[in-house]
Amino acid sequence: MAELKPYLQDLTRFAYLVGWRRGEVPTLEWPEVDYQGRRLRLRGAESKNGEPRYLPYGDSPTLVEIIERRWQARTLTGDGARFVFHRNGKRIRDFRTAWEGATERAGCPDLLFHDLRRSAVNNLNAVNVPPKVAMQITGHKTMTTYQRYHIVRDDDTRAALSKVDAAVKASTSTTPAAPAPTA
């Protein structure tokens, strides 16, 4: 984050938290933000699958902070920027060069912006958000596609095996011994 240009930092944080696509985040306009009700709407025309998405964000302090900062940045442009994420009041379009430069300086040149989408899915899974809810947030339409974004890490496998081990131990310690077979 520190290597990104300031105008891309909130856009990146937002993408990391909600998993929207690179082409979706910069299209968010202020008329689609219910600032008081703390709810966003991605227009169907801007969504990959053509369907609008709604994101109530009021219970996420980080998203509230991001939208608040963007609201303040909007007013700094004089007439108010149309887009939530903008550069000097103008829509952010192609930021690949800025992204590549930042990842190079940060020592992770292979990091893609799209990896933030994978991270969002992993973060949602890590805190046990039901897949249907997570898919509503990220915009995945099918469970198959959503599952492709969940990268299983060694920690996931260790935690799963630990839970299985504990469950097996609990079930064998409380199950009465079976009677010995008679001959």
Protein Blocks (a to p, Z undefined) as FASTA:
>chain_A
ZZpcfklmmmmmmmmmnopafklmmmpcfklpcfknopadddfklpmnlpacdddfklmm
klmmmmmmmmmmmmmnonopabfbdgehiacfbfklmmmmmmmmnopakbcfklmmmmmm
mmmmmnopafklmmmmnopabfklmmmmmccdfklmmmmmmmmmmmmmmmmmmpccdddd
dZZ
